Amino acid sequence: MTDDPADPTLDPASETERRNFYGRIHGKTLRPRQKQLLADLLPRLSPGAVSVFDNPDRMPVDLTALFPGRPVWLEVGFGGGEHMVHLAQANPDVAIVGCEPFLNAVAMALAKIEDGGLIDRFRIHPWDARELFEVMPAPVFARAYLLYPDPWPKSRHHRRRFVTPEHLVPLHGAMQPGAVLHVATDIPDYVRQTLDEVPRAGFTRLAGDIHTPWDGWHSTRYEKKALREGRRPHYMRFRRD
Ligand SMILES: C[S@@+](CC[C@H](N)C(=O)[O-])C[C@H]1O[C@@H](n2cnc3c(N)ncnc32)[C@H](O)[C@@H]1O
């Protein structure tokens, strides 16, 4: 629920408009700069009208037109944004689209993007990634990251995981053929479901030791927490067929 129900930046969609999204939308109270970033910078960085609440007619959103000549990479569920900001700094030729429905995290990431002078190379979709994939007229993403997705540990909740056809099929449609999906998780049963479901959605697993990160790996906030708590990271890469 919102911290300040009168603030429109905190309540963009009604419960009835939220389609099968089970994660947190709001957390603790936002600081003034965070509120300002959500009110001023987020509308500039939202890739057109991209969500059910501001694109009720589901008009197509052409991301390639936003970044002519640049490969576009995707991060789903970017949390505080450390990883995608690192990607942008380490790869000055790429543009990055981040999807994250938890507004406190969006505000944290916006601060990093602004402080890093990276505004021109980012678009932020502050909502369920599927809503963006479904309005993209053509595959755009040349690379994708799904890092420590919500584990949903109870077996009756496994169908809520991102690695289900409801999410993977639209993701496949948004990625260019040959693009690589990078998945990291600390949950062994999430590894099992990833190895089952991602190939079924039209991806081929790339060789690599499951406990060795890929080149260029930058640890995330959630991974650091997992390591502190004694859980072991797993890294998997899949080529979009
Ligand atoms: C466990 S956190 C990990 C955050 C970050 N990747 C890290 O490693 O620190 C998972 C994040 O995925 C986001 N998320 C869950 N479902 C999503 C969806 N359908 N689209 C985009 N983000 C989603 C959640 O809001 C949450 O911030």
The ligand as a Tripos MOL2 file, in Angstrom:
@<TRIPOS>MOLECULE
LIG
   27    29     1     0     0
SMALL
NO_CHARGES

@<TRIPOS>ATOM
      1 C1         14.9280  -10.4610   -5.1650 C.3       1 LIG1
      2 S1         14.8510   -8.9050   -5.9750 S.3       1 LIG1
      3 C2         16.4640   -8.8210   -6.7450 C.3       1 LIG1
      4 C3         16.8520   -7.4020   -7.1430 C.3       1 LIG1
      5 C4         18.1910   -7.2750   -7.8800 C.3       1 LIG1
      6 N1         18.1340   -7.9090   -9.1860 N.3       1 LIG1
      7 C5         19.3320   -7.8490   -7.0710 C.2       1 LIG1
      8 O1         19.8700   -8.9030   -7.4670 O.co2     1 LIG1
      9 O2         19.6840   -7.2340   -6.0580 O.co2     1 LIG1
     10 C6         13.7670   -9.2370   -7.3620 C.3       1 LIG1
     11 C7         13.2320   -7.9720   -8.0110 C.3       1 LIG1
     12 O3         12.4600   -8.3160   -9.1670 O.3       1 LIG1
     13 C8         11.3570   -7.4350   -9.2620 C.3       1 LIG1
     14 N2         10.3260   -8.0730  -10.0940 N.ar      1 LIG1
     15 C9          9.5190   -9.0950   -9.7370 C.ar      1 LIG1
     16 N3          8.6920   -9.4210  -10.7470 N.ar      1 LIG1
     17 C10         8.9840   -8.5870  -11.7920 C.ar      1 LIG1
     18 C11         8.4380   -8.4120  -13.0950 C.ar      1 LIG1
     19 N4          7.4420   -9.1820  -13.5380 N.pl3     1 LIG1
     20 N5          8.9700   -7.4470  -13.8930 N.ar      1 LIG1
     21 C12         9.9810   -6.6770  -13.4370 C.ar      1 LIG1
     22 N6         10.5240   -6.7910  -12.1940 N.ar      1 LIG1
     23 C13        10.0220   -7.7310  -11.3800 C.ar      1 LIG1
     24 C14        10.9470   -7.2270   -7.7950 C.3       1 LIG1
     25 O4         10.1940   -6.0500   -7.5970 O.3       1 LIG1
     26 C15        12.3070   -7.1730   -7.0980 C.3       1 LIG1
     27 O5         12.8070   -5.8600   -6.9860 O.3       1 LIG1
@<TRIPOS>BOND
     1     1     2 1
     2     2     3 1
     3     2    10 1
     4     3     4 1
     5     4     5 1
     6     5     6 1
     7     5     7 1
     8     7     8 2
     9     7     9 1
    10    10    11 1
    11    11    12 1
    12    11    26 1
    13    12    13 1
    14    13    14 1
    15    13    24 1
    16    14    15 ar
    17    14    23 ar
    18    15    16 ar
    19    16    17 ar
    20    17    18 ar
    21    17    23 ar
    22    18    19 1
    23    18    20 ar
    24    20    21 ar
    25    21    22 ar
    26    22    23 ar
    27    24    25 1
    28    24    26 1
    29    26    27 1
@<TRIPOS>SUBSTRUCTURE
     1 LIG1         1 GROUP 0 **** ****
